[in-house]
Amino acid sequence: MDMRKLVGRNFARLRREKRLTQEEVETRSGFSQQYLSGLERGKRNPTIVTLYELSQALGVSHVDLVMPDNQASLKK
């Protein structure tokens, strides 16, 4: 399991569910739109602190960003 891709997919899914653009998350989190784009494409390797800060910007638990795809669908 590639954790970078998993985090990227989860981040993109949660961001869309919250109806937020990358630019809006940039404003909320302080991370650039370019960084967020790279994260969603699985090109970034975020620290645990970054995951926490991004989860706060999305209004979700940091665990939601690392939850395997099959468990994320069960949580709903």
KEDORO-562417 format. One record per atom (N, C-alpha, C, O): residue number from 1; residue in one letter; atom name; y, x, z. Coordinates in pm, whole numbers, plus 32768, in hexadecimal, padded with zeros to 4 digits. Example, Ala and Ser with C-alpha at 12.3 -4.5 7.8 and 13.67 -1.06 7.14 Angstrom:
<torlos>
 seq type atom    y    x    z
   1    A    N 7DC7 8527 830C
   1    A   CA 7E3E 84CE 830C
   1    A    C 7EB6 8528 830C
   1    A    O 7EB4 8590 834E
   2    S    N 7F1F 8505 82C4
   2    S   CA 7F96 8557 82CA
   2    S    C 8003 850A 8313
   2    S    O 8072 853D 8324
</torlos>
This chain:
<torlos>
 seq type atom    y    x    z
   1    M    N 7F8A 8055 8000
   1    M   CA 8000 8000 8000
   1    M    C 807C 805A 8000
   1    M    O 808D 80AF 8058
   2    D    N 80D2 8046 7F9E
   2    D   CA 814F 8092 7F97
   2    D    C 81B8 8047 7FEA
   2    D    O 81E9 7FDD 7FC2
   3    M    N 81D8 807F 805D
   3    M   CA 8236 803C 80B9
   3    M    C 82C0 802C 807C
   3    M    O 8304 7FC9 8098
   4    R    N 82EC 808B 8029
   4    R   CA 8371 807E 7FEB
   4    R    C 8376 8003 7F92
   4    R    O 83D8 7FB9 7F93
   5    K    N 830C 7FED 7F45
   5    K   CA 8309 7F78 7EED
   5    K    C 82FD 7EF7 7F3E
   5    K    O 833B 7E92 7F1D
   6    L    N 82AC 7EFA 7FA7
   6    L   CA 829D 7E85 7FFD
   6    L    C 8322 7E5E 803E
   6    L    O 8349 7DEA 803B
   7    V    N 8367 7EBF 8077
   7    V   CA 83E9 7EA4 80B5
   7    V    C 844B 7E70 804C
   7    V    O 8496 7E13 8066
   8    G    N 8449 7EAD 7FD7
   8    G   CA 84A3 7E81 7F6C
   8    G    C 848A 7DF1 7F42
   8    G    O 84E8 7DA4 7F33
   9    R    N 840A 7DCE 7F30
   9    R   CA 83E8 7D43 7F0C
   9    R    C 8412 7CE2 7F7A
   9    R    O 844D 7C7A 7F5E
  10    N    N 83F3 7D05 7FF6
  10    N   CA 8418 7CAC 8066
  10    N    C 84AE 7C9E 8071
  10    N    O 84E1 7C2F 8085
  11    F    N 84F6 7D0E 8065
  11    F   CA 8588 7D07 806F
  11    F    C 85C1 7CAE 8001
  11    F    O 8614 7C57 801C
  12    A    N 8594 7CC2 7F85
  12    A   CA 85C7 7C72 7F15
  12    A    C 85A7 7BDE 7F29
  12    A    O 85FC 7B88 7F12
  13    R    N 852C 7BC0 7F54
  13    R   CA 8504 7B34 7F6B
  13    R    C 8558 7AF3 7FD8
  13    R    O 858A 7A83 7FC7
  14    L    N 8568 7B39 8048
  14    L   CA 85B7 7B01 80B6
  14    L    C 8649 7AF1 8091
  14    L    O 8689 7A8F 80B7
  15    R    N 867E 7B51 8046
  15    R   CA 870A 7B48 801B
  15    R    C 871E 7ACE 7FC2
  15    R    O 877F 7A84 7FD1
  16    R    N 86C1 7AB9 7F64
  16    R   CA 86CC 7A44 7F0C
  16    R    C 86BA 79C2 7F5A
  16    R    O 8701 7960 7F40
  17    E    N 865C 79C0 7FBB
  17    E   CA 8649 7947 800D
  17    E    C 86C7 7924 805A
  17    E    O 86E4 78AE 8070
  18    K    N 8712 798A 8082
  18    K   CA 878F 7972 80CB
  18    K    C 8804 7959 806C
  18    K    O 8875 7943 8096
  19    R    N 87E5 795E 7FE9
  19    R   CA 884A 7949 7F80
  19    R    C 88BE 79AC 7F8A
  19    R    O 8933 7987 7F7E
  20    L    N 889A 7A2A 7FA1
  20    L   CA 88FC 7A94 7FAB
  20    L    C 88F2 7AF1 7F33
  20    L    O 8884 7B0D 7F02
  21    T    N 8964 7B21 7F04
  21    T   CA 8964 7B87 7E9D
  21    T    C 895A 7C0F 7EE0
  21    T    O 896F 7C1C 7F59
  22    Q    N 893A 7C74 7E90
  22    Q   CA 893A 7CFB 7EC7
  22    Q    C 89C5 7D21 7EF9
  22    Q    O 89D2 7D67 7F5D
  23    E    N 8A2B 7CF2 7EB5
  23    E   CA 8AB5 7D0F 7EDE
  23    E    C 8AD5 7CD1 7F66
  23    E    O 8B1B 7D0D 7FB8
  24    E    N 8AA1 7C58 7F7F
  24    E   CA 8AB7 7C18 8001
  24    E    C 8A6F 7C64 8070
  24    E    O 8AA3 7C73 80DE
  25    V    N 89F6 7C93 8052
  25    V   CA 89AD 7CE2 80B6
  25    V    C 89F5 7D67 80CC
  25    V    O 89F7 7D9A 813C
  26    E    N 8A2E 7D9E 8063
  26    E   CA 8A7D 7E19 8070
  26    E    C 8AEE 7E05 80D5
  26    E    O 8B03 7E59 812D
  27    T    N 8B34 7D98 80C9
  27    T   CA 8BA3 7D7A 8125
  27    T    C 8B71 7D68 81B4
  27    T    O 8BAF 7D98 8213
  28    R    N 8B02 7D24 81C4
  28    R   CA 8ACA 7D09 824A
  28    R    C 8A8F 7D86 828B
  28    R    O 8A96 7D98 8304
  29    S    N 8A54 7DDD 8238
  29    S   CA 8A07 7E4D 8270
  29    S    C 8A4C 7ED4 8269
  29    S    O 8A30 7F2D 82BA
  30    G    N 8AA6 7EE5 8208
  30    G   CA 8AE3 7F67 81F5
  30    G    C 8A96 7FC2 8196
  30    G    O 8AC4 802F 8176
  31    F    N 8A1F 7F96 8169
  31    F   CA 89D2 7FE3 8108
  31    F    C 8A02 7FBD 807C
  31    F    O 8A19 7F47 8060
  32    S    N 8A11 801F 8026
  32    S   CA 8A47 8006 7FA0
  32    S    C 89E8 7FB0 7F4D
  32    S    O 896F 7FAB 7F65
  33    Q    N 8A22 7F6D 7EEB
  33    Q   CA 89D3 7F1C 7E90
  33    Q    C 896F 7F74 7E45
  33    Q    O 8900 7F48 7E29
  34    Q    N 8995 7FEF 7E26
  34    Q   CA 893A 804B 7DE2
  34    Q    C 88C2 806B 7E3B
  34    Q    O 8850 8071 7E0B
  35    Y    N 88DA 8081 7EBC
  35    Y   CA 886C 809B 7F1A
  35    Y    C 8810 8022 7F22
  35    Y    O 8796 8030 7F1D
  36    L    N 884A 7FAB 7F2D
  36    L   CA 87FC 7F30 7F39
  36    L    C 87A8 7F19 7EBB
  36    L    O 8736 7EEC 7EC4
  37    S    N 87E1 7F36 7E48
  37    S   CA 8798 7F29 7DCB
  37    S    C 8720 7F89 7DC8
  37    S    O 86B2 7F61 7DA3
  38    G    N 8737 8004 7DF0
  38    G   CA 86C9 8065 7DF7
  38    G    C 865F 803B 7E5A
  38    G    O 85E8 8050 7E43
  39    L    N 8689 8001 7EC9
  39    L   CA 862B 7FD0 7F2E
  39    L    C 85D2 7F62 7EF2
  39    L    O 8558 7F65 7F02
  40    E    N 8610 7F03 7EAE
  40    E   CA 85C5 7E95 7E73
  40    E    C 8564 7EC5 7E08
  40    E    O 84FC 7E86 7DF3
  41    R    N 8583 7F31 7DC4
  41    R   CA 852A 7F68 7D5D
  41    R    C 84C1 7FC5 7D97
  41    R    O 8471 7FFE 7D4D
  42    G    N 84C1 7FD6 7E1C
  42    G   CA 845D 802B 7E5C
  42    G    C 847A 80BF 7E4C
  42    G    O 841F 8111 7E59
  43    K    N 84F6 80E3 7E30
  43    K   CA 851D 816E 7E19
  43    K    C 8556 81B0 7E96
  43    K    O 856B 822A 7E98
  44    R    N 8570 8163 7EFD
  44    R   CA 85A9 8198 7F7A
  44    R    C 8542 8197 7FE7
  44    R    O 84E6 8145 7FE7
  45    N    N 8551 81F2 8045
  45    N   CA 84F7 81FD 80B8
  45    N    C 854C 81E9 8136
  45    N    O 8576 824A 8175
  46    P    N 8565 816B 815C
  46    P   CA 85C0 8150 81CB
  46    P    C 8587 8179 8252
  46    P    O 850E 8172 8269
  47    T    N 85DF 81A2 82AB
  47    T   CA 85B7 81C0 8335
  47    T    C 85A6 813E 8381
  47    T    O 85CD 80D4 8351
  48    I    N 856C 8147 83F6
  48    I   CA 855B 80D0 844A
  48    I    C 85E3 8098 8473
  48    I    O 85F3 801E 8480
  49    V    N 8644 80EE 8486
  49    V   CA 86CB 80C0 84A7
  49    V    C 8706 8073 8431
  49    V    O 8746 800B 8444
  50    T    N 86F2 80A5 83B9
  50    T   CA 8722 805F 8341
  50    T    C 86E0 7FD8 8334
  50    T    O 8722 7F74 8317
  51    L    N 865C 7FD2 834A
  51    L   CA 8616 7F52 8343
  51    L    C 864F 7EEF 83A8
  51    L    O 8662 7E79 8389
  52    Y    N 866B 7F1F 841F
  52    Y   CA 86A4 7EC8 8486
  52    Y    C 872D 7E94 845C
  52    Y    O 8749 7E1D 8468
  53    E    N 8781 7EEE 842B
  53    E   CA 8809 7EC5 8402
  53    E    C 8806 7E64 838D
  53    E    O 8853 7E04 8389
  54    L    N 87AC 7E7C 832E
  54    L   CA 87A1 7E1F 82BD
  54    L    C 876B 7D98 82EA
  54    L    O 8797 7D30 82B8
  55    S    N 870D 7D98 8346
  55    S   CA 86D9 7D18 8378
  55    S    C 8746 7CC9 83BF
  55    S    O 874C 7C4F 83B4
  56    Q    N 879C 7D0E 8407
  56    Q   CA 880C 7CCB 8449
  56    Q    C 886C 7C8F 83E2
  56    Q    O 889E 7C20 83F6
  57    A    N 8884 7CD7 8376
  57    A   CA 88DC 7CA4 830D
  57    A    C 88A1 7C28 82CA
  57    A    O 88EB 7BD0 829E
  58    L    N 881C 7C21 82C2
  58    L   CA 87DA 7BAD 8286
  58    L    C 87C0 7B3D 82EB
  58    L    O 87A5 7ACC 82C3
  59    G    N 87CA 7B5C 836B
  59    G   CA 87AE 7AF8 83D2
  59    G    C 871A 7ADD 83E2
  59    G    O 86F1 7A6B 83FD
  60    V    N 86C8 7B46 83D2
  60    V   CA 8636 7B3A 83E1
  60    V    C 8607 7BA6 8442
  60    V    O 8655 7BFC 846C
  61    S    N 8588 7BA1 8464
  61    S   CA 854D 7C09 84B8
  61    S    C 8530 7C84 8462
  61    S    O 850F 7C79 83EC
  62    H    N 853C 7CF9 849E
  62    H   CA 851C 7D74 8456
  62    H    C 8489 7D77 842C
  62    H    O 8465 7DB8 83CA
  63    V    N 8435 7D30 8475
  63    V   CA 83A7 7D27 8455
  63    V    C 8393 7CE3 83CE
  63    V    O 8335 7D03 8385
  64    D    N 83EA 7C84 83AB
  64    D   CA 83DF 7C3E 832C
  64    D    C 83EA 7C9D 82B5
  64    D    O 83B6 7C7F 8249
  65    L    N 842D 7D0C 82C6
  65    L   CA 843F 7D6B 8258
  65    L    C 83C3 7DBF 823E
  65    L    O 83B3 7DF5 81D1
  66    V    N 836C 7DCB 82A0
  66    V   CA 82F4 7E1E 8290
  66    V    C 8273 7DCD 8291
  66    V    O 8206 7E06 828B
  67    M    N 827E 7D4A 8298
  67    M   CA 8208 7CF5 829D
  67    M    C 81C3 7CF2 8215
  67    M    O 8205 7CDA 81B0
  68    P    N 813F 7D09 8210
  68    P   CA 80F7 7D02 8190
  68    P    C 810B 7C7B 814C
  68    P    O 811A 7C15 818F
  69    D    N 810B 7C7C 80C9
  69    D   CA 8126 7C04 8079
  69    D    C 80D2 7B8C 80A0
  69    D    O 8107 7B1D 80AD
  70    N    N 804F 7B9F 80B4
  70    N   CA 7FF8 7B2E 80D4
  70    N    C 801A 7AF1 815C
  70    N    O 8008 7A79 816F
  71    Q    N 804B 7B40 81BB
  71    Q   CA 8070 7B0A 823E
  71    Q    C 80F9 7AC8 823A
  71    Q    O 8113 7A6B 8286
  72    A    N 8151 7AF7 81E2
  72    A   CA 81D6 7ABA 81D7
  72    A    C 81C9 7A29 81A8
  72    A    O 8212 79D2 81D6
  73    S    N 816D 7A0F 814B
  73    S   CA 815D 7986 811C
  73    S    C 811E 792C 8187
  73    S    O 8138 78B3 8189
  74    L    N 80CD 7965 81E0
  74    L   CA 8091 7917 824C
  74    L    C 80F6 78F3 82B7
  74    L    O 80E6 788E 82FC
  75    K    N 815F 7944 82C7
  75    K   CA 81C2 792F 832F
  75    K    C 8215 78B2 8318
  75    K    O 8247 7876 8377
  76    K    N 8223 788A 829A
  76    K   CA 8278 7819 8279
  76    K    C 823E 779A 82A6
  76    K    O 8279 7730 8291
</torlos>
